[in-house]
C-alpha cells in the first residue's frame, strides 16, 4: 500500500507540463473539472480534482523531466515522487545504465 490509502479523498492536482509535450497536454482530458492554460513559453498548466492519486503519480513519473508536479503537497505526493525516482536511479546504477549522483 502506498501513501494514498483511500481513493475517496479528492485532491487538487496542479501540473506544469513542458512545451516538449505541451500539445499532448492541451488535448488530454483528465477530468471534467480540469483547467488547462498554455503559457507564452509553450508550457501548459493543468489543474483538476481527482481521487485517483496513484494513477496521477504513475503518469507524472512516466513523463520524466517534462512534467513538474506543483500540487498536492499533502499526503506525501512529492516524497513519493522522490522515493520512486531514487529507486529507479539505483536500479539503473546497478545495471550500469546510470552514473552515480
DATALIN-V390554 format. One record per residue. N is the residue number from 1. RES is the residue in one small letter. OMEGA is omega in degrees with one decimal (NA if undefined). BURIAL is 1 if it has 24 or more other C-alpha atoms within 12 Angstrom, else 0. Layout:
n=N res=RES omega=OMEGA burial=BURIAL
n=N res=RES omega=OMEGA burial=BURIAL
This chain:
n=1 res=x omega=-179.8 burial=0
n=2 res=x omega=-177.7 burial=0
n=3 res=x omega=-178.6 burial=0
n=4 res=x omega=-173.6 burial=1
n=5 res=x omega=-176.5 burial=0
n=6 res=x omega=175.5 burial=0
n=7 res=x omega=179.4 burial=0
n=8 res=x omega=-177.9 burial=0
n=9 res=x omega=177.9 burial=0
n=10 res=x omega=177.6 burial=0
n=11 res=x omega=173.0 burial=1
n=12 res=x omega=-178.7 burial=1
n=13 res=x omega=174.4 burial=1
n=14 res=x omega=-178.6 burial=1
n=15 res=x omega=171.6 burial=1
n=16 res=x omega=-172.8 burial=1
n=17 res=x omega=-176.5 burial=1
n=18 res=x omega=179.8 burial=1
n=19 res=x omega=177.7 burial=0
n=20 res=x omega=178.9 burial=0
n=21 res=x omega=-176.9 burial=0
n=22 res=x omega=-179.7 burial=1
n=23 res=x omega=177.4 burial=0
n=24 res=x omega=-178.0 burial=0
n=25 res=x omega=179.3 burial=1
n=26 res=x omega=-176.7 burial=1
n=27 res=x omega=-175.2 burial=0
n=28 res=x omega=175.8 burial=0
n=29 res=x omega=177.7 burial=0
n=30 res=x omega=-174.2 burial=1
n=31 res=x omega=178.1 burial=0
n=32 res=x omega=-177.0 burial=0
n=33 res=x omega=-169.9 burial=0
n=34 res=x omega=171.2 burial=0
n=35 res=x omega=-180.0 burial=1
n=36 res=x omega=-177.7 burial=1
n=37 res=x omega=173.7 burial=1
n=38 res=x omega=-179.1 burial=1
n=39 res=x omega=-177.3 burial=0
n=40 res=x omega=-178.8 burial=0
n=41 res=x omega=179.4 burial=0
n=42 res=x omega=177.0 burial=0
n=43 res=x omega=-176.1 burial=1
n=44 res=x omega=176.0 burial=1
n=45 res=x omega=179.7 burial=1
n=46 res=x omega=177.8 burial=1
n=47 res=x omega=176.8 burial=1
n=48 res=x omega=177.9 burial=1
n=49 res=x omega=-179.6 burial=1
n=50 res=x omega=171.8 burial=1
n=51 res=x omega=-173.7 burial=0
n=52 res=x omega=-176.4 burial=0
n=53 res=x omega=177.5 burial=1
n=54 res=x omega=177.5 burial=1
n=55 res=x omega=178.3 burial=0
n=56 res=x omega=179.5 burial=1
n=57 res=x omega=179.3 burial=1
n=58 res=x omega=-179.2 burial=0
n=59 res=x omega=179.9 burial=0
n=60 res=x omega=-179.9 burial=1
n=61 res=x omega=-179.4 burial=1
n=62 res=x omega=-178.7 burial=0
n=63 res=x omega=176.4 burial=1
n=64 res=x omega=-174.6 burial=0
n=65 res=x omega=-174.4 burial=0
n=66 res=x omega=179.4 burial=0
n=67 res=x omega=175.0 burial=1
n=68 res=x omega=177.1 burial=1
n=69 res=x omega=180.0 burial=1
n=70 res=x omega=-175.8 burial=0
n=71 res=x omega=17.6 burial=1
n=72 res=x omega=173.8 burial=1
n=73 res=x omega=-176.6 burial=0
n=74 res=x omega=176.9 burial=0
n=75 res=x omega=171.7 burial=0
n=76 res=x omega=-178.1 burial=0
n=77 res=x omega=-179.3 burial=1
n=78 res=x omega=177.8 burial=1
n=79 res=x omega=179.8 burial=0
n=80 res=x omega=177.1 burial=1
n=81 res=x omega=179.7 burial=1
n=82 res=x omega=-178.8 burial=0
n=83 res=x omega=-178.0 burial=0
n=84 res=x omega=176.2 burial=0
n=85 res=x omega=179.4 burial=0
n=86 res=x omega=177.9 burial=0
n=87 res=x omega=178.9 burial=0
n=88 res=x omega=178.6 burial=0
n=89 res=x omega=179.0 burial=0
n=90 res=x omega=178.5 burial=0
n=91 res=x omega=179.1 burial=0
n=92 res=x omega=178.6 burial=0
n=93 res=x omega=179.6 burial=0
n=94 res=x omega=179.6 burial=0
n=95 res=x omega=179.9 burial=0
n=96 res=x omega=-177.1 burial=0
n=97 res=x omega=-179.0 burial=0
n=98 res=x omega=175.9 burial=0
n=99 res=x omega=176.1 burial=0
n=100 res=x omega=-179.7 burial=0
n=101 res=x omega=NA burial=0
